[in-house]
Amino acid sequence: MRKSILAITLFFLCSLLTHSAWACTSAIITGKLTADGRPLLLKHRDTGELNNRVEKFTGKKYDFIGLVDSPSTGGCVWAGTNSVGFSIVNTASYNLKDDDVKEMDKEGELMFKALGECKTLKDFERFLDKHPRPMRVEANFGVIDAEGGAAYYEVNNTSWTKIDVNDPKIAPEGFLAVTNFSYTGRPDEGMGYVRYHTAHQVLLEKAVTGNITPEWVFSNLSRSFRHSLLNIDLRQDAAQVAPNGWFIDQDFIPRRSTSASVLIQGVLKGENPELTVMWTVLGYPPVAVSLPLFVKGELPQGVVKNEAGHSDYCDWALAAKKDVFPITRGNGKRYFRFDLLYNEAQTGWIQAVELFEKQMHHVFVPYMKNFREQGGLVSEDLNKYYEEVHPFIVDLYGTATLH
């Protein structure tokens, strides 16, 4: 942990390198800080494949759902949860590799296998011990299980280190944020220090009061335009934005390269693990809505593969994003129209999306309450919810006044 403190002091380094590699932001928030005592596991994904969808799989032991690239033909996921409540995400690390192995980036394949085989953190640790070497990964894997386990695993080709988020000596406030460096990796290397510092600040401030909800996480992390190095928050001070509405896309948590945001809400100890919720935003989160997904039952039509091999909801969000990032030539892709995301007239995409989520959350609450009271998911009722929500999503993306 001391190494990470030294690294954090040099977070400016990352701002010079942000666009040279794909990077993600993650957090584990234990039940100490959440409104209902259930843990939360976030993956805010940045990648070269911006079209993502969700797919259901039958694993070696367990069924699971996972976030995948739309062109994927299977065998690889970038966040997921299984039928026994084991959930996993990753962020790339750039300060763990200590060899000259060339073929790397197998994190998605490792997570696919783990979701099909693992039930607990202990299972995952045995899985890592048995995994063929070199493991061909340099990553931080965030994991929660249905027994209350919550930890990050910093993994390279030959070894792994556990960072236990339930340990008050490691995470005294009850959370841990992770970007693209590893706490036990080489100091002063890696990436994502500005994003790390932003996420840590946001969570630390909220930790004073607790009561963190999925809605709050999406609003304050996945759609945050706070910048820890510049000490600004565009959503709080529009005067920072250029008079014509433009700003530079640099080191915010949501960026042009963001393809999805997944927040896995675990269960209380002893609760049916099939009630684990994978809240999923497909596309650029400031213009995209979150939906609760479950391993049991059918996935909503809008998040799975359509005839073109894409997710409808992701396609619609990407279409909306084009107005926010309209310049593609030269360095134009580094600039975005913040005024289309958030403005005084309350017609920005963030404002529309968060209003939608607030309304749909009220609709979902009695469904989820019923599931928990019955001790399991009722697939027919969940399908009714998806059917009820779909027309509102269609209306959201078809409303020209939002532009």
Summary of the structure (lengths in Angstrom):
residues: 403
radius of gyration: 19.8
end to end distance: 45.5
largest distance: 57.1
contacts: 1410
relative contact order: 0.15
helix: 35%
strand: 22%
